[in-house]
Amino acid sequence: MSCLFNSLSAFIPKSSYDIRQEICDYLEQNHPLIEGLDTKFILELENPNYIRDMRHTSTWGGANEIQAACSIWKMRIIVKNYRNHGQKDIEFVPVNQPYEKTVYVYWTGGHYEPIR
């Protein structure tokens, strides 16, 4: 399992596997979340394989999946960026809808962890 989906399961009452699959379903139905993004740069994958590969538990999640989670579960996700010893918050909010709660995760550049 990817640490991102494990982190999200601390705030969403579902297994990390179910969260991953629901996010992939959402991305399949809402192509604008991934169209226009350079998915080759993000995950070094070809665009047609992005969702198929993301369904595998060995594939790491990132910004696309965080953005989808915001819209699915109507939450704002603040990523505390601890990469390179910097501490900058990265805010993700639902697309075209209000959020009902805010959750925090930290990111080291290679690992996500929930902040409770």
C-alpha positions as CSV (number, residue, x, y, z in Angstrom):
1,M,0.0,0.0,0.0
2,S,1.1,3.5,-0.7
3,C,1.7,5.8,2.3
4,L,-0.6,8.5,0.9
5,F,-3.6,6.2,0.9
6,N,-2.7,4.9,4.3
7,S,-2.5,8.5,5.5
8,L,-5.9,9.3,4.0
9,S,-7.5,6.3,5.8
10,A,-6.7,8.0,9.1
11,F,-9.4,10.6,8.2
12,I,-11.7,8.6,5.9
13,P,-13.6,5.6,7.4
14,K,-12.5,3.3,4.6
15,S,-9.5,1.0,4.0
16,S,-6.6,2.4,2.1
17,Y,-7.3,0.0,-0.7
18,D,-11.0,1.2,-1.0
19,I,-9.8,4.8,-0.9
20,R,-7.4,4.2,-3.7
21,Q,-10.0,2.5,-5.9
22,E,-12.6,5.2,-5.3
23,I,-10.1,7.9,-6.2
24,C,-9.2,6.0,-9.4
25,D,-12.9,5.6,-10.2
26,Y,-13.3,9.4,-9.7
27,L,-10.4,10.2,-11.9
28,E,-11.8,8.0,-14.7
29,Q,-15.1,9.9,-14.5
30,N,-13.5,13.4,-14.2
31,H,-10.9,13.6,-16.9
32,P,-10.2,17.3,-16.4
33,L,-8.3,16.4,-13.2
34,I,-5.6,14.7,-15.2
35,E,-5.9,16.2,-18.7
36,G,-3.3,18.9,-19.3
37,L,-1.0,17.6,-16.6
38,D,2.3,16.1,-17.6
39,T,1.7,12.7,-16.2
40,K,5.0,11.5,-17.7
41,F,6.8,14.0,-15.5
42,I,4.7,13.2,-12.4
43,L,4.9,9.4,-12.4
44,E,6.9,8.7,-15.6
45,L,3.9,6.9,-17.0
46,E,2.0,7.4,-20.3
47,N,-1.3,9.2,-19.8
48,P,-3.4,6.2,-21.0
49,N,-1.9,3.9,-18.3
50,Y,-2.1,6.4,-15.4
51,I,-5.3,5.2,-13.8
52,R,-4.7,1.5,-14.6
53,D,-1.3,1.7,-12.9
54,M,-2.6,3.8,-10.0
55,R,-5.0,1.0,-9.1
56,H,-2.0,-1.2,-8.2
57,T,-1.1,-1.0,-4.6
58,S,2.5,-0.7,-5.4
59,T,2.0,2.7,-7.2
60,W,2.6,5.8,-5.2
61,G,-0.1,8.5,-5.0
62,G,0.5,12.2,-5.2
63,A,-1.0,15.5,-6.1
64,N,-3.6,14.2,-8.5
65,E,-4.9,11.7,-5.9
66,I,-4.9,14.3,-3.2
67,Q,-6.9,16.7,-5.4
68,A,-9.4,13.9,-6.2
69,A,-9.8,13.0,-2.5
70,C,-10.6,16.6,-1.7
71,S,-13.5,16.6,-4.1
72,I,-14.8,13.1,-3.2
73,W,-14.8,13.6,0.5
74,K,-15.4,17.4,0.5
75,M,-12.3,18.2,2.6
76,R,-9.4,20.5,2.5
77,I,-6.0,18.8,2.7
78,I,-3.0,20.7,3.9
79,V,0.2,19.0,3.0
80,K,3.0,20.1,5.3
81,N,6.0,20.0,3.0
82,Y,9.2,19.0,4.9
83,R,11.2,18.3,1.8
84,N,14.6,19.8,1.7
85,H,14.2,21.0,5.3
86,G,11.7,23.6,4.1
87,Q,8.3,23.9,5.7
88,K,5.8,25.1,3.2
89,D,2.1,24.3,3.3
90,I,0.5,23.1,0.1
91,E,-3.3,23.5,0.2
92,F,-5.7,21.3,-1.8
93,V,-9.4,22.1,-1.9
94,P,-12.4,20.5,-3.6
95,V,-13.1,21.6,-7.2
96,N,-16.1,23.9,-7.4
97,Q,-17.6,23.0,-4.0
98,P,-17.1,24.0,-0.3
99,Y,-15.2,21.8,2.0
100,E,-16.6,20.4,5.3
101,K,-13.4,19.7,7.2
102,T,-9.6,20.2,7.0
103,V,-7.0,17.4,7.5
104,Y,-3.3,17.6,7.6
105,V,-0.6,15.3,6.3
106,Y,3.2,15.8,6.2
107,W,5.3,15.0,3.2
108,T,9.1,14.4,3.2
109,G,9.4,14.2,-0.6
110,G,9.1,10.5,-0.6
111,H,6.7,9.7,2.3
112,Y,3.3,10.9,3.5
113,E,2.1,10.6,7.1
114,P,-1.1,11.8,8.7
115,I,-1.0,14.6,11.3
116,R,-3.7,13.9,13.9
